[in-house]
């Protein structure tokens, strides 16, 4: 029992930790450990709090030292809540050291003990740490699951500090999914919570994430203000690592704004931050940003060096982590090759990036780079094919910057194909959109393209204007190569006349119309493009789009005039005086929630009839564009009706026709970007190996070997040698060296089926391999590094085997970083008709039995049967009956196996004195959820076992295949009679 004075000291330390004051907490706690009179529980409480304090200061070694040994080495009795805290802190240390696989295993143990202690705060913290780890490996769906549980538990516990961190982390996944409004809402909630507990270190993180969300939205000026505030907060109250992250964010925003001098300063400061846990991930991101700066400025060698250092930093970060960090480097390397004129290298690098399974955003960028390289090289058909690929996948609203680059490269293709009007309008819309997004450098490159095109066409005045605008940006950025290209375009002007025909000619109308229609993809772009196209189509002085709201006139877009002048023109349009002028044109566009929207154009001379007709046509197209944009805003994709799910070959060799299997498929697809260990559970015959193969085929290892190994096929003496290899002479019969299965699968995937049957004395060697990627062949004295992904599967209850001492607990958690449960066929009965049809077709083709069919009564029996052998049994049954059937005949119930046909008889005769069987009772519960139905069956089976054993716990547990402790826990969970608890100790 802790003394009142110790309680008071711990309370002071807890208050300091809540506010993020690590040094203050260390000052309070460190002297306590020197006391010789500490009880074991008090000592561990102090060690946990002190470790938290050191971690707040990035002092990872100090935290590890104060924690000491892991809880599995303790011999004394420690409360589950304290054990949970210790495992969580050990997991946190593993995480900041980059070993996310180990961290996830340790946090899972923390969660288990927290749940057994019914400690809401400990449960919430374990879920939060798991969310952080899965965030590092890129699995956003699992992140959201853990954050939801963490939020609920921490709210119940009243832990506002960590609740703020949960909201902050949740904003990251929301922003990555494009849900920016929800992300900012979560961050505002986090900000309020952090301010309430005066946790300025948390507030620094929250503000930094707010800057990140605004950056995603291209709101760079606002993002800059928040990034600056985040830096100030981290300098005063945050950690070194947090400061480095804030500086890296500030640097990236400055790049977007075109302030490269300040960007470099911030990025070099980030590299100079000295923190014991300075993340290599952060260093990689900084070098990535510096590479972008050097690329803009034309220092290609410096850019390449930074990309190499980024890749080195990323490669050293984490074990079995996601490959998300590598894609940016790959894309930048392709872009670097393009800028250097190494066109074949650019295409090859871009294609390799796409082939390696890059995420959609990076794959689109890479494909555009390949298209530009091919177009530059004159291979126009190949370039057009790449652009078509991009157009089929690109959603302009979700990736407007990529859409702008797409337009620029499409303009290049038009220019190469001597379609000058189309090229001009693509370049112009690209520049307009990039200006709107605040992408100054990219917008200047589009301006350069327009200027060069106009110079070639002899439109000297317009070309000069665009080239001057581009040169001003390039000079500020010190973009020497782009300045050189701009000067080369300017020299073209001296050899041409002053014609201005490129956008006024009649055949340019199609390009103008397409430009407005495509702008309808983005409402903000449509306003600006409407004004720009009408201005250019009439060679006018000014164009204004405005809305007449209840509070007055709002100028939405004005080109060629100041805002005051635009407002004056809009008033004249509303009063009807402007339309009387021969050099003015006014047209309505749309009526939205704010009020009627209109456009006006002011010319330097009188508009002739052809010009007025052209403006009316373009205004009519713009009206349709606004209508289309409004319709898109209102539309939502209709949900597909439940139960109408077709059999889909969603992954190689893997079929899905039910909601539960769709969830399995979602998990498989989320695993494509990481190398984490996976544990697949499920009954025999459910298709666990198919799931493993699908994971392998969707990963970057798909080109390498998938090697399955069944752990039940060999005894204890041979399992070690078969898995890890042996040296000649290591044992009797070892006449030659053997590499073993692990080395044979190098670079690929090793599938360990029935992992629960792996001999106990081989399990430590497998654990060492999973932790260190090293094996020790039998008879060898030197470890060997091997790069292999491990996927394991079992139909056994591994937790039960851990309890029984037949399976190592640490190996169980290490294997189960990601767990996928394949449900039995009886829990996805809606798939039975589809699977039966598929297997029937395959068997009929293989056995040359055309026109064999299944009767509806057969499908009824199939739907009722329990299928203990699952999909494998269904497939074997259909193969058997097809082999025994005559061609052209319908298969009836009489041809089915006796145990399947008996289902009907059992269903009819299952009621008696003892009542219906558990299976029949389940059939009598329409509308039950799966979880409720399974719980009911479990309850019925336990009650039947207790009745059969006359209430004897040991006998009932034996009948059910459980331990006495396991049965008692189930009785307690299900709310059944637990008065026989004492029997657990005596019978």
Beta strands, then each sheet from edge to edge (+ up, - down):
strand 1: 542-549
strand 2: 552-559
strand 3: 584-592
strand 4: 595-602
strand 5: 648-651
strand 6: 654-656
strand 7: 678-681
strand 8: 706-710
strand 9: 749-753
strand 10: 774-775
strand 11: 784-785
strand 12: 789-794
strand 13: 818-821
strand 14: 853-854
strand 15: 890-891
sheet 1: 2+ 1- 4+ 3-
sheet 2: 5+ 6-
sheet 3: 8+ 9+ 12+ 7+ 13+
sheet 4: 10+ 11-
sheet 5: 14+ 15+
end
